[in-house]
Structures are given as structure tokens and as C-alpha cells.
Amino acid sequence: MSTQLTKTDSGLWLARIDAAGKHFKENFYEKAKKLRKFYKGEHFPDSMADYTTVINYCFSIVKAILPQVYYQDPYLFITAADETTDTESVSAAEAILNYFWLKAKTKRQIKKVVLDAMIYGYGILKQGYHTKTVKNDVTETAADYTELIEEEYPYSIRTSPLDVVFDTSHTDLDYKRWIACKYYLPLSEVKKKYNNTSNIKGDFTSLASSRDIEDLKIGKKYHDDFKMVKLWEVQDLVEGMIYVVCEEEEGKYLRKEECPYEIPGGNYRFLMFNEVPDEIFPLSDLSQIKDLNMELNKTRSQLLNHRAKSQRKIFYEEGIFANDKAKKDFLNEDDMVSVALRDGRLKDGVQLFNPQMVDANLYNIDLVLRDDINNVSAVGYQQRAAESPTEKTATEAHILDRNANLRNSERLDAVSDFCVDAARGMLKILQEYLTDEVAVKVAQKGDDRWEKFNKDSIKGEFNIRIDVGATAKPNTGEDRAMIAEFAQTALGLQRPDGSPVINHEGLAKVLAEKYRFTEEEIEKMLGEVEKEEEKPPEEPPQEGEPSPEEMAQILAMMGGGQGMPPGAPPMGMAPQPQPAPEPTLEELLMMGGGY
């Protein structure tokens, strides 16, 4: 490192990164890597002579919690944050934000961030804007080419916590002054993308095997494509600057510019579930059960090892059996082990050895450890889709589920706040960088239509919210029962003039969309209703013609068709099959159709 460092020298940031890296190694990296091994089931990293078994509660508990806190994308509701933001801008911002949230596949990235937070203690989401351009050499200005925008969109990408260091001078992540992210690029790409690369040599770190590059018989002119360069992208949150530095080019910035995103706190979002007062690193959910899981695996391994070693053993003198058949008939080695001895060491020629049985306390310890894991994690058998060792009544099961949901409600709250922060950052980026018009399908007064928007359409200050639990897996059975009860009550409400309070068709469409009916199914249901409403009324009988009731009486007097209802077939014709009545909306919801 340089002996004198200034803000104009990249060595200052390399020194800060090096100091923070040592702190991270001691307090985060090593623990995080061990926790990742526990999640993978690598509880015994070193080879052991005896047989070992792994019952991976760490994995099953994480996989049980994950869908309970982020299972589906939430709908992002937007309201005006000041009096100057008009209604049209609010509607446009809500439509565009939800459109790009889905287009950018944000759910996939946030699920990775949630997984990181549960394993490592925190997860990181990086946000930005991507613009892909194409070159057009046919221009009216006769220039060589112009760059045209082919595609642009905001992005949200999960970033590994193992690749990020940040200012550790504070004990609260909200007050960090800078953040640096490590990434690797091929040497050839670094030379194309940046200046000041004359001293950068790179290394063959991209090769998966330990073979030397010469063994691959690749010419030296292609080596730059295989050599990788470690770079650090630094965000100075105080000065609002972005730097790219490389350890091999000390003293020079490869990139130095103002941060393009006007997002408070930068464009890195942190998610954590278990903050620790006055400590910058939060707790991992796995850190509280890993030792219990390890002891459980050791205990279970001891039981299995003892079982393998405690088989009955028979010692016999060589030559005591007349032939191999006699030996085979006597020694049934399916449940025992036989050992041959020489020199008359056995008094009777054959001796049975019964080892000591397994101590029953080991089985008790096994049960205690499993109960401890359930209690500490607050994730019981039911939530892991496992059968409980003891029978539970319906009331007991309901109480257990309710108490477990209390623990998840805190995680849900953290995920909801994280999604709102991520949505706010995405909207800020769209307000700055959205150039082309975007066609988005919007719903207005029950009708869907396509509208085009650009960044001028979303000017203003906005508040963003999501419904509590909107990211969790829905309990469709209970929800449908409740909504069916609501529909029965709401559809009967009337205004003083006798008109219905609820728009029947609008309610049917909203409920069908909520419970995942397809557009084709919705159109079919609504189309059938409209078709029935358009049926012409039945014409009254012409003068001189008997009514259906009078015809039924005439037929009865004639000895046939007695008691036939109106619309029955004439005498002599077989009864025609009648179509089954169409199910009502409530019946469809209860049946779960189209879900």
C-alpha cells in the first residue's frame, strides 16, 4: 500500500477495503461458510472412520419458512405523497411499477435474498437500470453510426453477502458511509472497458480444474480471455461517488464518476430478520440450531455405529466343522459375525459372544434434541409437512399453527418493508431513466385497456404500500370460505331505490382474478351470463290457443301425461334429458375451480 493516501488516490479505498475485509473475516465470513455447509448437510466436513448420518433439520426448517414469508409477488399500491401529484400520475406510476416488478422477475431475486438472510444473517439486493443499444449505420446525418435503444429496463439482482464489504465504523447498517462489491471480469474485457490497465495481468482463476493453462493447449493470444481480474466497485455514500479500483493498479481509478441513482442510502438493499443491538452483523436463523443439529447427528451416528458393532459374534476353532456345508448350516451370518481362531484357544471349540445392548438414555437424548430444535426454531412438525410423534386434536393443531405464525409475522413484516424499499428504489430509477414509451395494461372501471407511459407520466412524489402478508402463501381454503360468505351477503344489499349496491359482474371478475382463474375462464363465465341475459322473453300464447297449464289438464283428462309440468314433451315422446344447472359463483369458489 502507498505510504501517503489521499481521496484522489485509489489506494485509500484499497486500504479501507483491506481493513474492513479483516473485520469481516473474523466476524462474518468463516461463520457464514460454516452455516452454508450446515444448510447443505455437510455437518461432518472431515472424513470420519466410523459411519456417520445426517438428519438435516437446518435444511428442512429453512425450506419450511421460505414459502411462508415470500411465496408470491405482492401488488404494489401507490398514493400521492404531496398535493402537487395528480391522480393520473398515481395511476400511471402504479401500473408501470407493477409491470416492471413482474418483468424484471423480482420474485426470483428476492427469494434468493430471503434465503441468504436466513442462512447468513442478511441478504443483499442490488438495483439499477440496464440499457441495451444497437448500432445503425444508415443515418440521415451521414455519420458512421448512431446508437439506438433496443431494450431498457430496471433490474434487481441478488448479490452475495460474501462478495460485499462495508463501513464497519458504526454498529448500525443504516449509518454505513460506504459499500464495496467484489466481482471478476476477463482480462480482455477489462482492457476494453477501462483505461489505466497497463499493469493488470490477471490470473487463471476462471478454470474449474487445477490443470495448468498450458495443458489446455490454448494459444497465448487467447490467455487474456481466460485470465480473470478482481475488481472492487465502491459507492461513497457521503460524497455520492462511484469508484472502480483494482489491487493490481494501485493508485489509479479505473472508473470515477458521480452515482447515477438518486436513491437515499444507495442502490444496495439489505434484508435481515434478527438484528443485534449495538452490533453491525445480525444473527442467522441457522446459527441458533446448528449446534443442536450437530449433536443430534452425533447421537444418531453413535446409535447406528453401536448397532453395527453390537451384532452377536461366534468364535470357533478352525477345523471343528466337517466341511463347508456343515459350517454354513451352523453359522447363519445374517444377524451375526463369525470369527475363526487357531491353536486351541477355545475350550469347547465354539463360543457365543453377546455384546452389551445400546444404552436407552441415548434414545432419550435423541428425543430431547429434536424437541429443542423445534422449540428454538419455532417450526414444528406440521409446518415441515412431517407427521408428529404424538396425536394432536384439531384444537391443539390450530393453537400450534397460530403460535408458529406469530414468529413468522415478524419475518413477514421485515419482508414487506424490504419489498416497499425495493419498489421505492425501482420507481426512483424509472423516474430518472425511463425514456421509451411503455405499453401497460391497466384496469379502469372494470375494463382492461392498453396505455402508453414514459417518465413524464410518473412525475411526482409517491407513497408505496403492500398488504400485510401479501407475499406469503395464501390459505385458499379459508379465504374462499370467507369470500363465499361475503358474496352471499354483499350481493343482497340494495340502495333505497332498490338498485344493487354491489356490481355483480365486477365482483365476479375481481374474485375470479384473485383466485387465479385464467382470463379465458373469466370471459367464458361472464359471456355465459350475458348470453342468458340477452335471451328474449317467452311470448304469451296466441288468442284461441290453450296455455301450457290448460294443455296439461287436457292431457290428464285424456289419460296421459297426468300432472305433466309446463314444457313437458307431448304424449308418445320419451322424456328429454335436462342440462344440469350452472354452478353459482359461491359454488365455483368453494370447489376451487381454475386454481
Secondary structure, 3 states (H helix, E strand, C coil): CCCCCCCCCHHHHHHHHHHHHHHHHHHHHHHHHHHHHHHHCCCCCCCCCCCCCCCCHHHHHHHHHHHHHCCCCCCCEEEECCCCCCHHHHHHHHHHHHHHHHHCCHHHHHHHHHHHHHHCCEEEEEEEEEEEEEEECCCCCCCCCEEEEEEEEEEEEEECHHHEEECCCCCCHHHCCEEEEEEEEEHHHHHHHCCCCCCCCCECCCCCCCCCHHHHCCCHHHHHHHCEEEEEEEEECCCCEEEEEEHHHCCCCCEEEECCCCCCCCCEEEEECCCCCCCCCCCCCHHHCHHHHHHHHHHHHHHHHHHHHCCEEEEEECCCCCCHHHHHHHCCCCCEEEEEECCCCCCCCEEEECCCCCCHHHHHHHHHHHHHHHHHHCCCCCCCCCCCCCCCCHHHHHHHHHHHHHHHHHHHHHHHHHHHHHHHHHHHHHHHHCCCCEEEEEEECCEEEEEEECHHHHCCCEEEECCCCCCCCCCHHHHHHHHHHHHHHHCCCECCCCCECCCHHHHHHHHHHHCCCCHHHHHHHHHHHHHHHCCCCCCCCCCCCCCHHHHHHHHHHCCCCCCCCCCCCCCCCCCCCCCCCCCCHHHHHHHCCCC
